[in-house]
Amino acid sequence: MAGDDRPVCVFDSGLGGLTVVRELTAAMPDENIVYLGDSARVPYGTKSLETVRRFALEDASFLMTHRPKLLVVACNTATAAAIDVLRANLDVPVVDVIHPGARAAVEFTDGPVGVIATEATVASGAYVDAIAELSPSRAVCSAACPLLVPIVEEGRPDDDPIVLHVLSDYLGRLQRFRPSALILGCTHYPLLAGAIAKLMGPETELISSARAAADEAKKFLQGPLAASPDNGAGALKCFTTGDPERFAHLGRRFLGRSIDDVEFVGTDELETR
Amino acid sequence: MAGDDRPVCVFDSGLGGLTVVRELTAAMPDENIVYLGDSARVPYGTKSLETVRRFALEDASFLMTHRPKLLVVACNTATAAAIDVLRANLDVPVVDVIHPGARAAVEFTDGPVGVIATEATVASGAYVDAIAELSPSRAVCSAACPLLVPIVEEGRPDDDPIVLHVLSDYLGRLQRFRPSALILGCTHYPLLAGAIAKLMGPETELISSARAAADEAKKFLQGPLAASPDNGAGALKCFTTGDPERFAHLGRRFLGRSIDDVEFVGTDELETR
């Protein structure tokens, strides 16, 4: 079998989407991946949906020049703001992080579902809508957690007292709601999974939207699209609108291994495309 | 006297610079002010100096189309990254927020000086250099406080337990250093002044870089430049690269009064200028 070695292209507002790349690589080690992290304009989650929609379209059209077989929107906020307009405008299948996460939660349990996400994602109602479509009478409780992204990017470990204090503040209402599943609706949050699990207790299963998205991508490559040839290891090529050294240094924690190939691309280059 | 009613133009990464506008208006109520907040790309303080330099030049050249008599860089990070290149390239006097703050601290005391600022401002060494130029043997201790900007933008009051916890974490080393003056080296920090003052104790005077910059601007208008005619109240016109409604809503806390006139300007418009 010849296979299809065109890359899977992935974008995010910054580093968080590397948790999706990590899951993609674990699920499909042969695939070539091109990643764009828009570090110069991070975060998306505290910005207006209109601003995020503009950025998402620019990010995607840059990646289209790499001729992907599949595009993964590895940013919950960008999915919430722009997934429909991306699907309508791009000539390639698009996997997002919200619908697979919602489906994974609904398939895991018949009980109530909690969602934690950025301010913009919660304001969009995207998770609530996606769950309602799959399971109309499901009880859902969402909480916006604006400080978690900067806390993760600051590099605080998940047993840091400030991390626990901030999480307790955000999760109070969800603890009383007692969800059977809690969706980590931002790609930064898997790095705090240990602390979140401890605060929510053993009755709540954490659902990683990053892992659910990787599973969804794999289905595409087992179905309508062909996988890469079985040649050992796919390559990872990264672009950032910020500083490549900083990206490689901080990104390591998100990817779980070192990042060798990072190139700068200016936001002006994205915008004039 | 006819006066000079050309505006004072001010830019910042987002809302923080409105604390400088507040001080400018208090010191010079007749002046017309045009403000640009780059909310789409906020924060600057966690990005590389090169990225911030690019943004600062774009922000400034947009404001130059409003024919200012004076430009105020109301962002410590932008000052740290770009003040020399701004002064070299612009045909208008430029007031920054770092040198006036450093001067105010050195003039207030002969004792040790503390600085709290963003990661990028601390990494640049701009305050340490500015103080050393004015007072070469002065003891200086700086602390980067990356979470304070998102905490202020989240709207937490300064008696919030999380604010106090995070501040205690950042200020521990400075408390032991016992500075006679502590420079609030980011325009967001005046909103946390109450909590910072409580933690540092009565022996430490807080120096607001926003107020020091306004005093510096006033000197220009009493010296080489003419003030606006004494006509009651100067106008404030704001531009944001983000959502104007959000800007007006959140900006109120920084400015201390409501914001009526906000217009959107795209980052693409800044970049193609």
Chai-1 contact restraints between the chains, C-beta under 6 A:
chainA,res_idxA,chainB,res_idxB,connection_type,confidence,min_distance_angstrom,max_distance_angstrom,comment,restraint_id
A,A40,B,T51,contact,1.0,0.0,6.0,A-B,restraint_1
A,R41,B,R41,contact,1.0,0.0,6.0,A-B,restraint_2
A,K47,B,G242,contact,1.0,0.0,6.0,A-B,restraint_3
A,S48,B,G242,contact,1.0,0.0,6.0,A-B,restraint_4
A,S48,B,D243,contact,1.0,0.0,6.0,A-B,restraint_5
A,S48,B,R246,contact,1.0,0.0,6.0,A-B,restraint_6
A,T51,B,A40,contact,1.0,0.0,6.0,A-B,restraint_7
A,T51,B,G242,contact,1.0,0.0,6.0,A-B,restraint_8
A,P146,B,E154,contact,1.0,0.0,6.0,A-B,restraint_9
A,L147,B,P150,contact,1.0,0.0,6.0,A-B,restraint_10
A,P150,B,L147,contact,1.0,0.0,6.0,A-B,restraint_11
A,P150,B,P150,contact,1.0,0.0,6.0,A-B,restraint_12
A,E154,B,P146,contact,1.0,0.0,6.0,A-B,restraint_13
A,I162,B,H165,contact,1.0,0.0,6.0,A-B,restraint_14
A,I162,B,V166,contact,1.0,0.0,6.0,A-B,restraint_15
A,I162,B,D169,contact,1.0,0.0,6.0,A-B,restraint_16
A,H165,B,I162,contact,1.0,0.0,6.0,A-B,restraint_17
A,H165,B,H165,contact,1.0,0.0,6.0,A-B,restraint_18
A,V166,B,I162,contact,1.0,0.0,6.0,A-B,restraint_19
A,D169,B,I162,contact,1.0,0.0,6.0,A-B,restraint_20
A,G242,B,K47,contact,1.0,0.0,6.0,A-B,restraint_21
A,G242,B,S48,contact,1.0,0.0,6.0,A-B,restraint_22
A,G242,B,T51,contact,1.0,0.0,6.0,A-B,restraint_23
A,D243,B,S48,contact,1.0,0.0,6.0,A-B,restraint_24
A,R246,B,S48,contact,1.0,0.0,6.0,A-B,restraint_25
A,D268,B,E271,contact,1.0,0.0,6.0,A-B,restraint_26
A,E271,B,D268,contact,1.0,0.0,6.0,A-B,restraint_27
A,E271,B,E271,contact,1.0,0.0,6.0,A-B,restraint_28
